[in-house]
């Protein structure tokens, strides 16, 4: 581009030089002067036109370089965006797969929760039946506990894990009764008469009772499913057992009529 400019400029200089030489060799007259002026004018116009053309070419060259740079940058951005699109599509596919798996697990959890709910209700029913067939100790406390757990199982804001924990607590408490001894007070019915007595529970094996004045003692006859009174000869041993259970007396071996429960007391 610059060689074209310098070549044109050289040609213009040669033309001007030739014109000047011609003007010196030709006789001075009006026609020659006019021809000289016309030649100089055309030469200047040619130089100006060539200079303008060169400026336009330079400007276009700069614009072209800028456009080429922008095109390359745009193509690079397109390539980067395509790579990002592929990566995002892979992420979306992965998330959709995980979402589908989570949805499946939620459905399975709902099914299991419903199944667990039914199973827990069955377990409570078994506990209630076992309570009815076993010794009638702490009836109000045990009935209230089962009632509260049934109410909690019906609550939608309780999770399956919490419901399971509460049922397991009931089972644990019921199981612990077999390994403990306690004395509590309560009302019992003996031969149609209501009595207030101290009741001694020996695990799940036997229940003995004693009136507060220690004049009457008895036990719960599992065979007959009722409270009975023992002979006066058993008052001392029953009283000693109650004192040991309440830690009022050191533990020692005593003889209690536990073996006569199955057949009743005559």
Secondary structure, DSSP 8 states (H G I E B T S, - for coil): -HHHHHHHHHHHHHHHHHHHHHHHHS---HHHHHHHHHHHHHHHHHHHHHHHHHHHHHHHHHHHHHHHHHHHHHHHHHHHHHHHHHHHHHHHHHHHHHHHHHHHHHHHHHHHHHHHHHHHHHHHHHHHHHHHHS---SHHHHHHHHHHHHHHHT-TTS-HHHHHHHHHHHHHHHHHGGG-EEEEEEEEEETTEEEEEEEEEETTTEEEEEETTSS-EEEEETTTTEEEE--GGGHHHHHHHHHHHTTSS--------GGGTTT---
